[in-house]
Amino acid sequence: MTLGPGHRPIGPPPLVRFEGVTKRFGDEVAVNGVSLEIREGEFFALLGPSGCGKTTLMRLLAGFETPDAGRILLAGEDLAGRPPHHRPVNMMFQSYALFPHLNVEQNIAFGLKGSPKDEVAARVAEMLALVRLEGLNRRRPDQLSGGQRQRVALARAIAPRPRMLLLDEPMAALDRKLREETQFELMDLQKRLGMTFLIVTHDQEEAMVTADRIAVMRAGEIAQVGPPAEVYEAPNSRYVADFIGAVNLFEGVVTLAAGGVLRLGTTDAPAGLDAADSSDAAVGSMAWLAVRPEKIALHPSAPSEGPNQLAGTVSEIGYLGDWTTYRVTLEGGRVIRVAQANAVRRPTGGIGRGDPVWLTFAAEDAVVLSR
């Protein structure tokens, strides 16, 4: 998984503060006591599976829903009772919601009603240049590509100069290549505008690439908040480890916890598996070790020494261009995923399906997750 460049340290005071926010729909609790801060000028992502409450949280901020408990503050002001059109935020919908009978410039100008005509014309021209749609101002939405329609929706949302832009699954309708291009365009646009962006997505790679910080949601609650690298490299729970990227989880009993080393007794490795860990896990307690596929080394023969050795057989190989993934079946039957970067051009051959292999990983690359 690729982390986006330019994830800068953020230090300003929070622009948005959720304080114990709860929202119910009948007997269903969509958002459950969420407290969260979004800082001025950052690109923030709400990430989670369908039904986790991320879109509801965004709609509460936009004013399309009303919380049953708690407060939402923007720049220190309680938003309770303020309708959507009186909030300094604007929302770009997943469907783009463009008016099919209006052309590009008319769609962009729609949110500027009531302003002088010369100001509207200047603002529309500025937006067309910002999203690189000059010359397409007279086209209707059905005459545009998916990426162009998205840019029109983005320009329309930004045109009124909101304090904050809300993006609801903005790249869901784009193909993979266009989605990757658009991710970096959004990052560049956000940086140039200096505006706070909040994106809702179920796509972990999209959140990792674009956001300065990510809030991972589960069942209406915040599971973890942090920069992409922190959430990926140091997940605080099995849920986060499993949701963000691929992970191998080894379950067992803690047999040693001293001197900055935790040893897990597991049937996968007779000698146990070590993690460089300073947690307070007690000997005799159950725990997991989480190890990312790219942290595991693949060997055609048994290493002469070193911790964390696992023997198995290659069951599947997937060539992905920049990476090759291996599925290795251990002697006990568990399947481990290994990812190796194709850093140099290699001839065909080497390790193949059905070959015996040995896996190793550094103790520093194992994350201990308490049961």
C-alpha positions in Angstrom: 0.0 0.0 0.0 1.4 3.4 -0.9 1.4 6.3 1.5 0.8 9.7 -0.1 3.6 12.2 0.0 3.5 15.5 1.8 1.7 14.4 4.9 2.6 17.4 6.9 2.6 17.9 10.7 -0.6 19.7 11.7 -0.6 22.1 14.7 -3.5 24.6 14.4 -6.5 24.5 16.8 -9.5 22.4 15.9 -11.9 23.8 13.3 -14.6 21.2 14.1 -15.2 19.5 17.4 -17.7 16.6 17.9 -18.5 16.2 21.6 -20.3 13.0 22.6 -22.4 13.0 19.4 -25.1 10.3 19.1 -27.6 9.7 16.3 -30.3 7.1 16.3 -32.6 5.9 13.5 -35.4 4.1 15.3 -33.7 1.4 17.3 -30.5 1.6 15.4 -27.7 3.6 16.8 -25.8 5.0 13.7 -23.4 7.2 15.7 -22.6 6.4 19.3 -21.1 9.0 21.5 -18.4 10.2 19.1 -15.9 12.8 20.2 -13.5 14.0 17.5 -11.5 17.0 16.4 -10.8 18.1 12.9 -8.0 20.8 12.6 -8.1 23.9 10.5 -6.5 23.3 7.1 -6.1 19.5 7.2 -7.3 16.8 4.9 -9.2 14.5 7.2 -10.7 11.1 6.3 -13.5 9.1 7.9 -12.8 5.5 7.0 -14.9 2.4 7.6 -17.2 -0.3 6.1 -20.7 0.4 4.9 -23.0 1.1 7.8 -20.3 2.1 10.3 -21.8 5.7 10.7 -19.2 7.7 8.7 -21.7 9.2 6.3 -24.1 9.9 9.1 -21.4 11.8 11.0 -20.7 13.9 7.9 -24.4 14.6 7.4 -24.7 15.7 11.0 -21.9 18.2 10.4 -23.6 19.4 7.2 -26.9 19.9 9.0 -28.8 17.3 7.0 -29.4 15.3 10.2 -29.8 16.4 13.8 -27.9 14.7 16.7 -29.9 13.1 19.5 -27.2 13.9 22.0 -23.9 15.8 22.1 -22.7 18.9 20.3 -21.0 19.9 17.1 -18.9 23.0 17.2 -17.3 24.8 14.2 -14.7 27.5 15.0 -16.0 27.3 18.6 -19.7 28.0 17.6 -22.4 25.4 18.4 -24.1 24.5 15.1 -27.3 23.3 16.9 -30.4 24.7 15.1 -28.4 26.2 12.1 -29.9 24.9 8.8 -27.5 23.6 6.1 -27.5 26.7 4.0 -26.4 28.8 7.0 -23.4 26.6 7.8 -19.9 27.5 6.4 -19.5 24.1 4.9 -20.4 22.7 1.5 -20.9 19.1 0.4 -19.9 17.3 -2.7 -22.2 14.2 -3.1 -21.2 10.8 -4.4 -23.7 11.1 -7.3 -22.3 14.6 -8.1 -25.9 15.8 -8.3 -25.3 17.9 -11.3 -28.3 19.5 -13.1 -28.6 17.7 -16.5 -30.4 20.7 -18.2 -27.6 23.2 -17.2 -24.2 23.5 -18.8 -20.9 23.4 -16.9 -20.8 27.1 -16.1 -24.4 27.2 -15.1 -23.9 24.3 -12.7 -20.9 26.0 -11.1 -22.8 29.3 -10.8 -25.8 27.7 -9.2 -24.5 28.1 -5.6 -23.7 31.8 -6.3 -27.3 33.0 -6.8 -27.9 36.5 -5.5 -24.3 37.7 -6.2 -23.7 40.4 -8.9 -23.4 39.0 -12.4 -19.8 40.2 -12.9 -18.7 38.6 -9.7 -20.4 35.3 -10.6 -18.8 35.4 -14.1 -15.3 36.0 -12.5 -15.8 33.3 -9.9 -17.0 30.7 -12.5 -13.9 31.5 -14.7 -11.7 31.1 -11.6 -13.3 27.7 -10.8 -13.0 26.5 -14.4 -9.3 27.3 -14.4 -8.8 25.7 -10.9 -10.3 22.4 -12.0 -8.8 22.6 -15.5 -12.1 22.7 -17.4 -11.5 25.8 -19.5 -13.2 25.5 -22.9 -15.8 23.1 -21.6 -18.1 25.7 -20.0 -20.9 25.2 -22.5 -21.1 21.5 -22.3 -23.9 19.7 -20.5 -23.1 16.9 -17.9 -24.0 14.2 -20.4 -21.3 15.5 -22.8 -18.6 15.0 -20.2 -16.5 12.1 -18.9 -16.9 10.8 -15.4 -13.7 12.6 -14.3 -14.9 15.9 -15.8 -18.3 15.6 -14.2 -16.6 15.1 -10.9 -14.5 18.3 -11.4 -17.7 20.3 -12.2 -19.2 19.0 -8.9 -16.0 20.0 -7.1 -15.9 23.4 -8.6 -19.6 24.0 -7.8 -19.0 23.0 -4.1 -15.9 25.3 -3.8 -17.3 28.3 -5.6 -19.2 29.8 -2.6 -15.9 29.7 -0.7 -17.0 27.5 2.2 -14.9 27.2 5.4 -14.9 23.4 4.9 -15.5 21.0 2.0 -17.3 17.7 2.7 -16.6 14.9 0.2 -18.9 11.8 0.3 -17.2 8.9 -1.5 -16.1 11.3 -4.3 -14.2 8.8 -6.4 -16.5 5.8 -6.1 -17.7 6.1 -9.7 -14.2 6.4 -11.3 -12.0 3.6 -12.7 -8.8 2.7 -10.9 -6.4 4.7 -13.0 -8.6 7.9 -13.0 -9.2 7.4 -9.3 -5.4 7.4 -8.5 -4.9 10.5 -10.6 -7.8 12.3 -8.9 -6.5 11.5 -5.4 -3.4 13.5 -6.1 -5.3 16.3 -7.8 -7.5 16.6 -4.7 -4.5 16.8 -2.5 -2.9 19.5 -4.6 -6.2 21.4 -4.8 -6.6 21.3 -1.0 -3.1 22.5 -0.5 -3.5 25.4 -2.9 -6.8 26.5 -1.4 -5.7 26.0 2.2 -9.3 24.7 2.9 -10.2 22.0 5.3 -11.3 18.9 3.5 -13.3 16.0 5.1 -13.6 12.9 3.0 -15.8 9.9 3.7 -14.7 6.7 2.1 -14.7 2.9 2.5 -11.5 2.7 0.4 -8.5 2.4 2.7 -6.0 3.2 0.0 -7.9 6.4 -0.9 -7.8 7.5 2.8 -4.2 6.6 3.2 -3.1 8.5 0.1 -5.1 11.7 0.6 -5.5 12.3 4.3 -3.3 14.0 6.9 -5.2 12.0 9.5 -7.7 9.2 9.4 -10.5 8.2 11.8 -11.3 4.5 11.5 -14.9 3.9 12.4 -16.7 0.7 13.5 -20.4 0.3 14.5 -20.9 4.0 15.0 -17.8 4.6 17.1 -14.2 5.8 16.5 -11.8 2.8 16.6 -8.5 4.8 16.1 -7.4 8.3 14.9 -4.0 9.1 13.6 -1.8 9.8 10.6 -1.9 7.1 7.9 1.5 5.7 8.7 0.6 5.5 12.4 -2.7 3.7 11.9 -1.1 1.3 9.4 2.1 0.5 11.4 0.7 0.7 14.9 -3.0 -0.4 14.9 -4.5 -0.3 18.3 -6.9 -3.3 17.8 -7.4 -6.4 15.7 -10.2 -4.6 13.9 -8.0 -1.8 12.7 -5.1 -4.1 11.8 -7.5 -6.3 9.8 -9.3 -3.4 8.1 -6.3 -1.3 7.1 -4.4 -3.3 4.5 -3.6 -7.0 4.7 -2.2 -8.5 7.9 -1.2 -11.8 9.3 -2.5 -12.5 12.8 -0.8 -15.1 15.0 -2.8 -16.1 18.1 -1.3 -17.6 21.2 -0.4 -17.4 24.9 2.2 -14.9 26.2 5.1 -17.0 27.6 7.6 -14.2 28.1 7.2 -10.5 28.7 10.5 -8.9 30.0 13.3 -6.8 28.8 11.3 -5.2 26.0 10.5 -8.6 24.4 7.2 -10.4 24.3 7.1 -14.0 23.3 4.0 -15.7 22.0 3.6 -19.4 22.3 1.8 -20.6 19.2 1.4 -23.9 17.3 2.6 -22.1 14.2 6.1 -21.9 15.5 7.5 -24.4 18.1 10.1 -21.9 19.4 7.5 -19.2 19.7 7.3 -15.8 18.1 8.9 -12.7 19.4 7.9 -9.0 19.3 9.9 -6.0 20.4 7.1 -4.7 22.7 6.9 -2.7 25.9 3.2 -3.4 26.6 2.1 -4.7 30.0 0.8 -8.0 28.6 0.9 -10.6 31.4 2.5 -14.0 31.1 -0.3 -16.5 30.5 -2.7 -14.1 28.8 -3.9 -14.5 25.3 -2.7 -12.1 22.6 -2.2 -11.7 18.8 0.9 -10.7 16.9 0.0 -8.7 13.8 2.6 -8.8 11.0 2.1 -7.0 7.6 2.9 -9.2 4.5 5.6 -6.9 3.3 7.5 -7.3 6.6 7.9 -11.0 6.1 11.0 -12.3 4.2 10.8 -15.5 2.1 13.7 -17.9 2.0 14.2 -21.0 -0.2 16.1 -22.7 2.6 16.1 -22.7 6.4 18.0 -19.7 7.9 20.9 -20.7 10.1 19.8 -18.5 13.0 17.4 -15.8 14.1 14.0 -15.5 15.7 10.6 -15.9 14.2 11.1 -18.8 11.7 8.1 -20.4 10.1 8.2 -23.4 7.7 5.6 -23.9 5.0 4.8 -24.5 1.3 4.0 -22.0 -1.4 0.3 -22.6 -2.3 -0.4 -19.5 -4.5 1.6 -16.8 -6.3 0.2 -13.5 -7.6 2.3 -11.2 -9.8 1.1 -7.6 -9.5 3.8 -5.8 -11.4 5.3 -3.7 -8.5 4.7 -6.5 -6.0 4.5 -10.3 -6.0 2.2 -11.9 -3.3 2.7 -15.4 -2.0 0.3 -17.5 0.0 2.3 -19.9 2.1 0.6 -22.8 3.9 2.3 -23.5 7.2 2.8 -27.1 8.5 -0.2 -26.6 10.8 -2.4 -25.6 7.9 -2.6 -21.8 8.4 -2.1 -19.7 5.3 0.3 -16.7 5.6 0.4 -13.9 3.1 3.8 -12.6 2.0 4.4 -9.5 -0.3 7.8 -8.9 -2.0 8.6 -5.7 -3.9 9.8 -6.3 -7.4 12.6 -3.8 -7.0 14.7 -5.2 -9.8 13.9 -7.0 -13.1 14.1 -10.7 -12.5 14.0 -13.6 -15.0 11.2 -16.1 -14.7 11.8 -18.9 -12.2 12.9 -18.8 -8.6 10.4 -19.8 -5.9 7.4 -21.5 -7.4 4.1 -23.0 -6.4 4.5 -26.1 -4.3 8.1 -25.2 -3.2 9.0 -25.5 0.5 10.0 -22.2 2.0 10.9 -20.5 5.3 9.5 -17.3 6.5 11.1 -14.8 8.9 10.3 -11.4 10.3 12.0 -9.0 12.7 10.6 -8.7 16.2 10.4 -4.9 15.7 7.9 -5.5 12.9 5.4 -7.4 15.0 2.6 -5.5 16.7 1.1 -7.0 19.9 -2.7 -6.8 20.1 -4.4 -7.8 23.4 -7.3 -10.1 23.3 
